[in-house]
Amino acid sequence: MKIHKYRILSFVVIFVLIAIVSSCKKYFDPPLIFEKDEPQMITKDRKLLLISIDGLAGTALKDYVPANMTKLLEHAKYTFESMADANTHDAATWTTILSGKNSSKHGVNGNDFEAVEEDDDDIHDHEGTGVSTGYISLYQRLLESGKILKTLSVTPWEPLDKNLFNLSNENGVVASDDAVKTKAVERLKNGKEDLSFAVVNFRDLNAAGISGGFSMENANYKATLDKIDGYVGEIVSAIEQRKKYSGEDWLIVITSNHGGLGHTYGGATLVERKVPLIFYNKNFTKFQIELPAIVNTLTMKKAGNDIPIMKSDPNAYEIGKSGEFTIISKVKVSAFPTGSNSVLYGKTSHAYSGTKGWHLMVEGSGKRFRYIVGNGTLSYVYAPGQLTIDQWHTVALKIYTENGKRMAVCYMDGLAGAPVDITGKDLTAGSANPFFIGPGPTGKSYGVATAIISNLAFYDIGLSESEIAAYKCKDDILPGETTYSNLKGYWKIDEGEGKELKNTISTSTTTSFLAGVSLEWNVQSRWNCFSAEELKEEGKKKILYQQDIASQIFYWFNIKPADSWGLEGKIFLNEYETEFVGK
């Protein structure tokens, strides 16, 4: 009897599914999806090795690159300053690497991989909560792609093996970094020829950093890195000795899960977040990707998600019916409001109806900033022109007295809008309406503008035009400045993590902004006052993130991620395709 070839293929697919379901790997039961590969002129069998040297600080490696890594850099796209997750704990950063999402999305915030509260209806325990969206590992995504990619994972850290390596074709904890190297060398050199993806994890450098500091000034840290660099050399040599190496195209990625601050890590400081990211391929031309000037930033975008000043000082930051004031900040708007306008910060009773107090808005129709001040009747104080999306602007409200009149004017980037007469108006919001940052409390906002707010300052003096203009280039306000004694509140908003925005000005009561929900922290390019030539050079620089690693892996294997995967990383290796595609 003749059996049709498609029926045979069906039997094979069913057999594979049965084998997967009956295996002991936890969490995996996806439907396999078989799609045609998009043409990419791939002439060799693509392979990928990811090596993480946990605790390798990018700032330390920049000071000293050991021999084998130096050799790899000759054919690499690399940076010493890619940005790890803002939560630099071990489990959080590793989950970011292997999920392609940051910790605010995947929900792992410590060292124990406890992502979310258990849910009886969530068989994978990875689906997230109202705050996080949970995570699915890169290994499961590779399985879901329908590609038959054999995988290997080696680590001495049991929680990593149990929680993120559990869907690898071969995993299991080994006793030491030396054992990691031995197993990796043997499997890569003499193991299965169809091995396509391997992850190798070294942990000794992290321990050296904890005991003596994450820098080359710690002799043990440097010696440990040299030892691991030797392991890296042996592993690369093992790949080059594979029987079919001439027909393979290997991408070797070397990174770290976090850096360190002194003897510690886990925070969001830039020195903890800066980690190396090296992409080696024998066809690559050497290129170092430099980091632009950056700053930790807070993105506000949810209506009803206000962050108020502590209730212990509900009367702080009024502009009342007399006196001079300047309220100034740096703002970057990423999208105009979904409605017509959106509040960004203020001390106000309402966005419109009978407004008492003051607040800053993005006006959707006019595409400009405006302050609204009111005593039950509204006065609109407009910026001099339209704002530019995704560009830092310095925005200020100045209240001053001139010729016996009290006036209000809005500045954008040092330029003044039309002054508005507010003489005789009592602009007190009242204790029921504390100072807030964000789109505003429910009932006080309209529309949602996705905006970043930084370096917010409140002075009880009308700053001069030159002082307002100079704020565009300022990175900080320091004691000793002429108007420092008039500074009643200054929030840099660069914490990078947590729910508190600290006031650096000492007051008799607590005047930090405190959030009731998790905040969205990101690294952004810093405002600047570069010359045209400097700006051109700055434009060549790029911020690479830890969550970009997964996107490069899928790209290398010619796998197109589904939108539903929610990956946050961006592909950048495609910018260099002329160097390796078809070779």
TORZA-722732 format. One record per residue (C-alpha): residue number from 1; x, y, z; residue in one letter. Coordinates in nm, 4 decimals. Layout:
BEGIN
   seq          x          y          z   type
   NUM          X          Y          Z      A
...
! end
This chain:
BEGIN
   seq          x          y          z   type
     1     0.0000     0.0000     0.0000      M
     2     0.1348     0.3458    -0.0907      K
     3     0.1491     0.5913     0.1995      I
     4     0.1271     0.9590     0.1002      H
     5     0.4377     1.1627     0.1972      K
     6     0.2257     1.4240     0.3789      Y
     7     0.0729     1.1540     0.6001      R
     8     0.4244     1.0455     0.6950      I
     9     0.5098     1.4052     0.7827      L
    10     0.1975     1.4222     1.0035      S
    11     0.3076     1.1089     1.1914      F
    12     0.6505     1.2653     1.2498      V
    13     0.5039     1.5887     1.3837      V
    14     0.2682     1.3978     1.6170      I
    15     0.5605     1.1888     1.7438      F
    16     0.7641     1.5019     1.8188      V
    17     0.4730     1.6609     2.0060      L
    18     0.4205     1.3469     2.2152      I
    19     0.7898     1.3374     2.3016      A
    20     0.7872     1.6975     2.4162      I
    21     0.4703     1.6682     2.6232      V
    22     0.5901     1.3542     2.7986      S
    23     0.9281     1.5008     2.8891      S
    24     0.9950     1.6252     3.2415      C
    25     1.0687     1.9854     3.1378      K
    26     0.8432     2.2217     3.3293      K
    27     0.6326     2.5031     3.1798      Y
    28     0.6399     2.4117     2.8113      F
    29     0.3296     2.3129     2.6147      D
    30     0.3177     2.5560     2.3212      P
    31     0.1673     2.4881     1.9813      P
    32     0.4484     2.4567     1.7298      L
    33     0.4316     2.7009     1.4416      I
    34     0.6008     2.6200     1.1125      F
    35     0.6584     2.9179     0.8868      E
    36     0.8712     2.9871     0.5856      K
    37     1.1943     3.1658     0.6674      D
    38     1.2296     3.5113     0.5254      E
    39     1.5194     3.5064     0.2777      P
    40     1.8428     3.6345     0.4297      Q
    41     2.1012     3.4777     0.1960      M
    42     2.2189     3.2412     0.4707      I
    43     2.4816     3.0151     0.3153      T
    44     2.6106     2.8488     0.6323      K
    45     2.4551     2.6823     0.9342      D
    46     2.4105     2.9603     1.1892      R
    47     2.5117     2.8905     1.5494      K
    48     2.5197     3.1115     1.8576      L
    49     2.7082     3.0977     2.1876      L
    50     2.6137     3.3313     2.4725      L
    51     2.8697     3.3652     2.7537      I
    52     2.7820     3.5603     3.0662      S
    53     3.0613     3.6426     3.3090      I
    54     2.8406     3.7425     3.5993      D
    55     2.9593     4.0499     3.7871      G
    56     3.1870     4.1761     3.5085      L
    57     3.1524     4.5534     3.5321      A
    58     3.1780     4.7352     3.2012      G
    59     3.3747     5.0160     3.3651      T
    60     3.6272     4.7603     3.4932      A
    61     3.6665     4.5806     3.1594      L
    62     3.7177     4.9156     2.9887      K
    63     4.0223     4.9646     3.2138      D
    64     4.1660     4.6198     3.1421      Y
    65     4.0749     4.3758     2.8633      V
    66     4.2483     4.0366     2.9017      P
    67     4.4209     3.8594     2.6144      A
    68     4.1504     3.6344     2.4678      N
    69     3.8803     3.8979     2.4805      M
    70     4.1199     4.1456     2.3193      T
    71     4.1624     3.8987     2.0333      K
    72     3.7853     3.8645     1.9919      L
    73     3.7393     4.2432     1.9787      L
    74     3.9336     4.2499     1.6502      E
    75     3.6255     4.1015     1.4824      H
    76     3.3459     4.2347     1.7021      A
    77     3.0775     4.4956     1.7400      K
    78     3.1081     4.5847     2.1041      Y
    79     3.0559     4.8280     2.3868      T
    80     3.1804     4.8401     2.7437      F
    81     2.8721     5.0351     2.8450      E
    82     2.5532     4.8557     2.7521      S
    83     2.2772     4.9048     3.0071      M
    84     2.1735     4.6171     3.2317      A
    85     1.8286     4.6077     3.3851      D
    86     1.7598     4.8887     3.6333      A
    87     1.7108     4.6130     3.8912      N
    88     2.0629     4.4682     3.8944      T
    89     1.9957     4.1657     4.1135      H
    90     2.1072     3.8334     3.9653      D
    91     1.7675     3.6807     3.8942      A
    92     1.6224     4.0057     3.7605      A
    93     1.9051     4.0635     3.5134      T
    94     1.9181     3.7043     3.3940      W
    95     1.5435     3.7067     3.3330      T
    96     1.5857     4.0247     3.1291      T
    97     1.8572     3.8588     2.9189      I
    98     1.6507     3.5478     2.8448      L
    99     1.3053     3.7048     2.8136      S
   100     1.3801     4.0247     2.6207      G
   101     1.1823     4.2314     2.8736      K
   102     1.2958     4.4520     3.1589      N
   103     1.2048     4.3818     3.5193      S
   104     0.9088     4.6205     3.5247      S
   105     0.7556     4.3917     3.2596      K
   106     0.8732     4.0426     3.3577      H
   107     0.8234     4.0953     3.7314      G
   108     1.1422     3.9329     3.8672      V
   109     1.2913     4.1823     4.1102      N
   110     1.5389     3.9963     4.3290      G
   111     1.7752     3.6998     4.3322      N
   112     1.5261     3.4141     4.3693      D
   113     1.3237     3.4234     4.0432      F
   114     0.9995     3.4686     4.2350      E
   115     0.8349     3.6686     3.9592      A
   116     0.4731     3.6873     4.0657      V
   117     0.2195     3.5609     4.3145      E
   118     0.1130     3.2092     4.2282      E
   119    -0.2086     3.1773     4.0321      D
   120    -0.3950     2.8467     4.0215      D
   121    -0.5218     2.9358     3.6751      D
   122    -0.1690     3.0082     3.5487      D
   123    -0.0032     2.6735     3.4878      I
   124     0.3241     2.8384     3.3895      H
   125     0.3452     3.0774     3.6859      D
   126     0.4897     3.3305     3.4441      H
   127     0.1877     3.5315     3.3335      E
   128     0.2417     3.8334     3.5553      G
   129     0.0135     4.0461     3.7669      T
   130    -0.1598     4.3780     3.7218      G
   131     0.1834     4.5397     3.7358      V
   132     0.4060     4.2987     3.5396      S
   133     0.3203     4.1032     3.2256      T
   134     0.5250     3.7990     3.3269      G
   135     0.7777     3.6294     3.1034      Y
   136     0.8399     3.3340     2.8757      I
   137     1.2004     3.2306     2.8289      S
   138     1.3958     3.2466     2.5078      L
   139     1.4182     2.8658     2.5074      Y
   140     1.0416     2.8335     2.4846      Q
   141     1.0297     3.0964     2.2111      R
   142     1.2852     2.8978     2.0117      L
   143     1.0665     2.5887     2.0477      L
   144     0.7561     2.7826     1.9480      E
   145     0.9298     2.9040     1.6326      S
   146     0.9135     2.5561     1.4837      G
   147     1.2869     2.5504     1.4135      K
   148     1.4658     2.2386     1.5384      I
   149     1.7477     2.4073     1.7287      L
   150     1.9379     2.1881     1.9721      K
   151     2.0405     2.3797     2.2833      T
   152     2.2977     2.3505     2.5629      L
   153     2.3156     2.5401     2.8937      S
   154     2.5904     2.5215     3.1557      V
   155     2.6008     2.6998     3.4930      T
   156     2.7184     2.6431     3.8507      P
   157     2.4167     2.8362     3.9828      W
   158     2.1272     2.6029     4.0600      E
   159     1.8430     2.8622     4.0615      P
   160     1.9382     2.9766     3.7101      L
   161     1.9429     2.6189     3.5833      D
   162     1.6086     2.5401     3.7462      K
   163     1.4202     2.8526     3.6408      N
   164     1.5588     2.9626     3.3043      L
   165     1.7601     2.6728     3.1615      F
   166     1.4914     2.4116     3.2238      N
   167     1.3785     2.3938     2.8598      L
   168     1.7274     2.3539     2.7204      S
   169     1.7895     2.0192     2.5498      N
   170     2.0850     1.9693     2.7816      E
   171     2.1306     2.1505     3.1107      N
   172     2.2213     2.0639     3.4693      G
   173     2.4266     2.2272     3.7418      V
   174     2.8031     2.1750     3.7574      V
   175     3.0286     2.2253     4.0593      A
   176     3.2436     2.5234     3.9588      S
   177     3.3468     2.7649     3.6869      D
   178     3.6222     2.5244     3.5907      D
   179     3.3607     2.2513     3.5508      A
   180     3.1529     2.4907     3.3387      V
   181     3.4503     2.5352     3.1073      K
   182     3.5239     2.1612     3.0909      T
   183     3.1684     2.0668     3.0011      K
   184     3.1293     2.3516     2.7517      A
   185     3.4543     2.2634     2.5745      V
   186     3.3651     1.8938     2.5495      E
   187     3.0075     1.9492     2.4268      R
   188     3.0962     2.2240     2.1814      L
   189     3.3924     2.0390     2.0335      K
   190     3.2759     1.6777     2.0389      N
   191     2.9019     1.6935     2.1090      G
   192     2.6048     1.6851     1.8769      K
   193     2.6689     1.8367     1.5360      E
   194     2.3192     1.9864     1.5289      D
   195     2.3822     2.1916     1.8441      L
   196     2.2798     2.5463     1.7500      S
   197     2.2487     2.7523     2.0668      F
   198     2.4551     2.7366     2.3857      A
   199     2.4591     2.9487     2.7022      V
   200     2.7633     2.9333     2.9296      V
   201     2.7620     3.1044     3.2691      N
   202     3.0594     3.1836     3.4935      F
   203     3.0022     3.3011     3.8530      R
   204     3.3409     3.3325     4.0267      D
   205     3.3961     3.6943     3.9228      L
   206     3.0725     3.7952     4.0933      N
   207     3.1966     3.6413     4.4179      A
   208     3.5319     3.8211     4.3797      A
   209     3.3509     4.1509     4.3364      G
   210     3.1424     4.0982     4.6487      I
   211     3.4472     4.0138     4.8575      S
   212     3.6839     4.2835     4.7340      G
   213     3.5089     4.5248     4.4978      G
   214     3.3986     4.5254     4.1345      F
   215     3.7105     4.6909     3.9913      S
   216     4.0587     4.6114     3.8698      M
   217     4.1980     4.7658     4.1869      E
   218     4.0834     4.4424     4.3513      N
   219     4.3721     4.2048     4.2686      A
   220     4.1526     3.8973     4.3157      N
   221     3.8900     4.0411     4.0786      Y
   222     4.1542     4.0947     3.8093      K
   223     4.3115     3.7503     3.8623      A
   224     3.9698     3.5842     3.8460      T
   225     3.8910     3.7644     3.5215      L
   226     4.2216     3.6450     3.3752      D
   227     4.1325     3.2870     3.4689      K
   228     3.7868     3.3135     3.3101      I
   229     3.9405     3.4759     3.0036      D
   230     4.1514     3.1621     2.9715      G
   231     3.8301     2.9574     2.9827      Y
   232     3.6849     3.1782     2.7086      V
   233     3.9909     3.1113     2.4931      G
   234     3.9518     2.7350     2.5365      E
   235     3.5810     2.7513     2.4516      I
   236     3.6412     2.9531     2.1333      V
   237     3.9138     2.7075     2.0349      S
   238     3.6722     2.4174     2.0898      A
   239     3.4248     2.5759     1.8491      I
   240     3.6946     2.6229     1.5860      E
   241     3.7854     2.2519     1.6175      Q
   242     3.4348     2.1282     1.5422      R
   243     3.4263     1.8741     1.2581      K
   244     3.1941     2.0868     1.0444      K
   245     3.3149     2.4286     1.1567      Y
   246     3.3898     2.5351     0.7979      S
   247     3.0197     2.5066     0.7178      G
   248     2.9047     2.6910     1.0318      E
   249     2.8638     3.0600     1.1027      D
   250     2.9097     3.1319     1.4748      W
   251     2.8020     3.4449     1.6578      L
   252     2.9666     3.4579     2.0009      I
   253     2.8094     3.6987     2.2494      V
   254     2.9952     3.7888     2.5686      I
   255     2.8233     3.9931     2.8379      T
   256     2.7584     4.0223     3.2108      S
   257     2.4397     4.0344     3.4103      N
   258     2.5478     4.3416     3.6138      H
   259     2.8373     4.5533     3.7357      G
   260     2.8883     4.6687     4.0929      G
   261     2.9167     4.9650     4.3252      L
   262     3.1932     4.9077     4.5773      G
   263     3.1268     4.5548     4.7043      H
   264     2.7557     4.5518     4.6213      T
   265     2.5020     4.5452     4.3396      Y
   266     2.1256     4.5355     4.2984      G
   267     2.0653     4.9085     4.2627      G
   268     2.0091     5.1284     3.9588      A
   269     2.3246     5.3384     3.9606      T
   270     2.4886     5.3622     3.6210      L
   271     2.8076     5.1932     3.7438      V
   272     2.5970     4.8911     3.8477      E
   273     2.4114     4.8946     3.5166      R
   274     2.7038     4.9366     3.2766      K
   275     2.8023     4.5946     3.1415      V
   276     3.0051     4.4839     2.8391      P
   277     2.8273     4.3511     2.5336      L
   278     3.0486     4.1898     2.2703      I
   279     2.9207     4.0381     1.9445      F
   280     3.1979     3.8405     1.7742      Y
   281     3.1858     3.6888     1.4282      N
   282     3.4929     3.6083     1.2206      K
   283     3.3549     3.8226     0.9368      N
   284     3.2857     4.1317     1.1469      F
   285     3.4937     4.4450     1.1114      T
   286     3.5966     4.5846     1.4498      K
   287     3.3687     4.8625     1.5722      F
   288     3.3242     5.0020     1.9228      Q
   289     2.9784     5.1393     1.9950      I
   290     3.0126     5.4360     2.2265      E
   291     2.7536     5.5429     2.4799      L
   292     2.6076     5.8921     2.4487      P
   293     2.5623     6.1175     2.7510      A
   294     2.2800     5.9527     2.9464      I
   295     2.0542     6.0022     3.2465      V
   296     1.8117     5.7857     3.4440      N
   297     1.4595     5.9034     3.3660      T
   298     1.1010     5.8474     3.4748      L
   299     0.8263     5.8075     3.2146      T
   300     0.4762     5.9228     3.3087      M
   301     0.1917     5.8056     3.0890      K
   302    -0.1036     5.6671     3.2827      K
   303    -0.4093     5.8795     3.3494      A
   304    -0.4978     5.8800     3.7186      G
   305    -0.1401     5.7843     3.8106      N
   306    -0.0282     6.0864     4.0105      D
   307     0.2675     6.0877     4.2487      I
   308     0.1823     6.3353     4.5282      P
   309     0.4016     6.5159     4.7748      I
   310     0.3779     6.3550     5.1168      M
   311     0.0505     6.4434     5.2875      K
   312     0.2528     6.5665     5.5857      S
   313     0.3101     6.8925     5.3962      D
   314    -0.0071     6.9471     5.1897      P
   315     0.0350     7.3242     5.1798      N
   316     0.3835     7.3223     5.0273      A
   317     0.4503     7.4811     4.6881      Y
   318     0.1578     7.7207     4.6646      E
   319     0.1963     8.0365     4.4552      I
   320    -0.0927     8.2078     4.6358      G
   321    -0.1889     8.5713     4.5778      K
   322     0.1468     8.7430     4.6242      S
   323     0.5205     8.6878     4.5864      G
   324     0.7498     8.5805     4.3063      E
   325     0.8194     8.2205     4.2019      F
   326     0.9880     8.0142     3.9313      T
   327     0.8916     7.6540     3.8603      I
   328     1.1273     7.4974     3.6082      I
   329     1.1918     7.1476     3.4722      S
   330     1.3208     6.9457     3.1801      K
   331     1.0531     6.7628     2.9815      V
   332     1.0652     6.5225     2.6883      K
   333     0.7288     6.4367     2.5298      V
   334     0.7260     6.1052     2.3401      S
   335     0.3674     6.1251     2.2164      A
   336     0.0971     6.3876     2.2157      F
   337    -0.2104     6.3312     2.4358      P
   338    -0.4642     6.0713     2.3304      T
   339    -0.7310     6.3281     2.4176      G
   340    -0.6849     6.6979     2.3594      S
   341    -0.4528     6.7848     2.6525      N
   342    -0.2719     6.6311     2.9475      S
   343    -0.1491     6.7525     3.2847      V
   344     0.2204     6.6811     3.3623      L
   345     0.2565     6.8217     3.7149      Y
   346     0.1131     7.0849     3.9432      G
   347    -0.0704     7.1812     4.2605      K
   348    -0.4252     7.2212     4.1429      T
   349    -0.7848     7.1385     4.2262      S
   350    -0.8811     7.0396     3.8710      H
   351    -0.7470     7.0448     3.5167      A
   352    -1.0193     7.2877     3.4074      Y
   353    -1.3450     7.3257     3.6003      S
   354    -1.3026     7.6029     3.8552      G
   355    -0.9270     7.5432     3.8718      T
   356    -0.7556     7.6669     4.1849      K
   357    -0.3770     7.6553     4.1860      G
   358    -0.1393     7.5878     3.8962      W
   359    -0.0305     7.3079     3.6635      H
   360     0.1708     7.2368     3.3484      L
   361    -0.0029     7.0851     3.0478      M
   362     0.0735     6.9596     2.7014      V
   363    -0.1866     7.1136     2.4714      E
   364    -0.2664     6.8537     2.2054      G
   365    -0.4267     7.0826     1.9492      S
   366    -0.1563     7.3489     1.9649      G
   367     0.1228     7.0973     2.0274      K
   368     0.2748     7.3209     2.2894      R
   369     0.3283     7.3536     2.6621      F
   370     0.1041     7.5753     2.8675      R
   371     0.0540     7.6495     3.2330      Y
   372    -0.2931     7.7004     3.3691      I
   373    -0.3302     7.9136     3.6819      V
   374    -0.6604     7.9842     3.8465      G
   375    -0.8652     8.1099     4.1381      N
   376    -1.1848     7.9529     4.0075      G
   377    -1.1366     8.1418     3.6834      T
   378    -0.8689     8.0081     3.4481      L
   379    -0.5736     8.1956     3.3008      S
   380    -0.3702     8.0304     3.0234      Y
   381     0.0035     8.0970     3.0091      V
   382     0.1456     7.9673     2.6790      Y
   383     0.4948     7.8675     2.5681      A
   384     0.6308     8.0756     2.2785      P
   385     0.6056     7.7952     2.0223      G
   386     0.5369     7.4283     1.9521      Q
   387     0.7325     7.1544     2.1256      L
   388     0.9248     6.8836     1.9414      T
   389     0.8458     6.5175     2.0070      I
   390     1.1343     6.3152     2.1587      D
   391     1.3414     6.6244     2.2281      Q
   392     1.4328     6.7611     2.5688      W
   393     1.2800     7.1019     2.6435      H
   394     1.3331     7.3262     2.9437      T
   395     0.9940     7.4599     3.0561      V
   396     0.9435     7.7268     3.3222      A
   397     0.6620     7.9246     3.4823      L
   398     0.7807     8.2559     3.6192      K
   399     0.5612     8.4638     3.8520      I
   400     0.6952     8.8170     3.8924      Y
   401     0.5946     9.1764     3.9702      T
   402     0.6373     9.4580     3.7198      E
   403     0.5022     9.8125     3.7359      N
   404     0.2791     9.7201     4.0258      G
   405     0.1268     9.4216     3.8448      K
   406     0.1700     9.0503     3.9149      R
   407     0.2504     8.8687     3.5912      M
   408     0.2947     8.5089     3.4732      A
   409     0.5027     8.3952     3.1757      V
   410     0.5948     8.0559     3.0317      C
   411     0.9475     7.9976     2.9000      Y
   412     1.0543     7.7162     2.6671      M
   413     1.4278     7.6666     2.6138      D
   414     1.4985     8.0155     2.7447      G
   415     1.2480     8.1936     2.5201      L
   416     0.9520     8.3730     2.6798      A
   417     0.5910     8.3458     2.5748      G
   418     0.3366     8.6236     2.6105      A
   419     0.3047     8.7527     2.9724      P
   420    -0.0352     8.7182     3.1410      V
   421    -0.1660     8.9601     3.4035      D
   422    -0.2707     8.7711     3.7198      I
   423    -0.2913     9.0722     3.9501      T
   424    -0.5252     9.0230     4.2452      G
   425    -0.5839     8.6524     4.1848      K
   426    -0.5447     8.4133     4.4783      D
   427    -0.3928     8.1039     4.3159      L
   428    -0.3991     7.8886     4.6323      T
   429    -0.4908     7.5251     4.5593      A
   430    -0.5434     7.4343     4.9256      G
   431    -0.4309     7.1479     5.1474      S
   432    -0.6720     6.9052     4.9805      A
   433    -0.4654     6.9342     4.6645      N
   434    -0.0980     6.8495     4.7294      P
   435     0.1767     6.8971     4.4721      F
   436     0.1804     6.6028     4.2290      F
   437     0.3775     6.4831     3.9291      I
   438     0.2252     6.2808     3.6470      G
   439    -0.0976     6.3106     3.4467      P
   440    -0.2861     6.3857     3.7668      G
   441    -0.5423     6.2290     3.9972      P
   442    -0.8639     6.0919     3.8547      T
   443    -1.0923     6.3831     3.7707      G
   444    -0.8035     6.6277     3.7386      K
   445    -0.6534     6.5121     3.4089      S
   446    -0.7679     6.4905     3.0513      Y
   447    -0.5888     6.2764     2.7952      G
   448    -0.2553     6.1036     2.8396      V
   449     0.0776     6.2424     2.7212      A
   450     0.3718     6.0056     2.7315      T
   451     0.6338     6.2335     2.8824      A
   452     0.9578     6.2247     3.0787      I
   453     1.0078     6.4817     3.3537      I
   454     1.3456     6.5562     3.5115      S
   455     1.5267     6.8182     3.7214      N
   456     1.2123     6.9783     3.8612      L
   457     1.2860     7.2865     4.0729      A
   458     1.0689     7.5300     4.2720      F
   459     1.2131     7.8733     4.3610      Y
   460     1.0497     8.1459     4.5716      D
   461     1.2017     8.4090     4.3439      I
   462     1.1534     8.5128     3.9845      G
   463     1.4746     8.3981     3.8149      L
   464     1.6329     8.6269     3.5581      S
   465     1.5994     8.5485     3.1896      E
   466     1.9678     8.4556     3.1731      S
   467     1.9296     8.2136     3.4671      E
   468     1.6279     8.0501     3.3028      I
   469     1.8122     8.0247     2.9705      A
   470     2.1159     7.8667     3.1423      A
   471     1.8985     7.5901     3.2915      Y
   472     1.8808     7.4271     2.9482      K
   473     2.2410     7.3094     2.9821      C
   474     2.2513     7.2486     3.3598      K
   475     2.2885     6.8969     3.4924      D
   476     2.2502     6.9898     3.8579      D
   477     2.1807     7.2750     4.1004      I
   478     2.4641     7.3109     4.3505      L
   479     2.5053     7.4872     4.6864      P
   480     2.6891     7.8144     4.6407      G
   481     2.4820     7.9298     4.3465      E
   482     2.3454     8.2830     4.3922      T
   483     1.9821     8.1734     4.4080      T
   484     2.0375     7.8474     4.5987      Y
   485     1.8839     7.9870     4.9190      S
   486     1.5653     8.0568     4.7189      N
   487     1.5406     7.6925     4.6108      L
   488     1.2556     7.5374     4.8111      K
   489     1.2331     7.2087     4.6252      G
   490     1.4580     7.0258     4.3812      Y
   491     1.3809     6.6791     4.2513      W
   492     1.6422     6.5411     4.0098      K
   493     1.4173     6.2394     3.9372      I
   494     1.7172     6.0224     3.8450      D
   495     1.6845     5.7487     4.1079      E
   496     1.6445     5.4821     3.8387      G
   497     1.4331     5.2560     4.0609      E
   498     1.1830     5.2560     4.3432      G
   499     0.8744     5.4641     4.4177      K
   500     1.0285     5.7722     4.5822      E
   501     1.1446     6.0895     4.4070      L
   502     1.3667     6.2578     4.6622      K
   503     1.3788     6.6292     4.7325      N
   504     1.7463     6.7212     4.7660      T
   505     1.6554     7.0407     4.9533      I
   506     1.6212     6.9909     5.3275      S
   507     1.2840     7.1043     5.4615      T
   508     1.1103     7.0829     5.7970      S
   509     0.8739     6.8167     5.6625      T
   510     0.9016     6.5365     5.4120      T
   511     0.8665     6.6707     5.0587      T
   512     0.9521     6.3692     4.8450      S
   513     0.7084     6.2509     4.5817      F
   514     0.5838     5.9040     4.6772      L
   515     0.4169     5.6709     4.4282      A
   516     0.1634     5.4062     4.5138      G
   517     0.2510     5.1970     4.2079      V
   518     0.5648     5.0715     4.0355      S
   519     0.7287     5.3372     3.8211      L
   520     0.8704     5.3070     3.4705      E
   521     1.2399     5.3944     3.4785      W
   522     1.4533     5.4127     3.1653      N
   523     1.7901     5.5419     3.0532      V
   524     1.7682     5.8286     2.8054      Q
   525     2.0153     6.0434     2.6175      S
   526     2.0874     6.3504     2.8287      R
   527     1.9932     6.7051     2.7276      W
   528     2.2925     6.8830     2.5824      N
   529     2.4362     7.2055     2.4516      C
   530     2.6638     7.0485     2.1928      F
   531     2.8003     7.2397     1.8968      S
   532     2.6845     7.1283     1.5524      A
   533     3.0015     6.9219     1.5073      E
   534     2.9743     6.7679     1.8545      E
   535     2.6085     6.6862     1.7914      L
   536     2.7064     6.5051     1.4711      K
   537     2.9519     6.2884     1.6637      E
   538     2.7005     6.2297     1.9414      E
   539     2.4519     6.1049     1.6830      G
   540     2.6852     5.8158     1.5992      K
   541     2.6603     5.6866     1.9533      K
   542     2.3997     5.4397     2.0714      K
   543     2.2477     5.2964     2.3896      I
   544     2.2411     4.9156     2.3876      L
   545     2.0234     4.7471     2.6481      Y
   546     2.0300     4.4061     2.8118      Q
   547     1.6903     4.3272     2.6612      Q
   548     1.8431     4.3776     2.3137      D
   549     2.0321     4.0480     2.3468      I
   550     1.7258     3.8286     2.2864      A
   551     1.6322     4.0299     1.9774      S
   552     1.9787     3.9762     1.8250      Q
   553     1.9515     3.6020     1.8959      I
   554     1.6196     3.5733     1.7131      F
   555     1.7588     3.7824     1.4292      Y
   556     2.0649     3.5583     1.3971      W
   557     1.8420     3.2518     1.3671      F
   558     1.6149     3.4310     1.1194      N
   559     1.3182     3.4048     1.3556      I
   560     1.0626     3.6841     1.3377      K
   561     0.9201     3.7433     1.6880      P
   562     0.5445     3.7750     1.7181      A
   563     0.4076     4.1051     1.8448      D
   564     0.2401     3.9100     2.1254      S
   565     0.5823     3.8180     2.2648      W
   566     0.6173     4.1757     2.3877      G
   567     0.9920     4.1960     2.3287      L
   568     1.1432     4.5317     2.4202      E
   569     1.4805     4.4920     2.2524      G
   570     1.5776     4.6432     1.9187      K
   571     1.7751     4.4709     1.6424      I
   572     2.0949     4.6505     1.5462      F
   573     2.3154     4.3785     1.3925      L
   574     2.1221     4.4166     1.0670      N
   575     2.3012     4.7487     1.0208      E
   576     2.6173     4.5492     0.9417      Y
   577     2.4718     4.2798     0.7138      E
   578     2.7110     4.3572     0.4294      T
   579     2.9901     4.2188     0.6479      E
   580     2.8434     3.8741     0.7108      F
   581     2.5290     3.7913     0.5107      V
   582     2.6072     3.5406     0.2386      G
   583     2.9650     3.4871     0.3562      K
! end
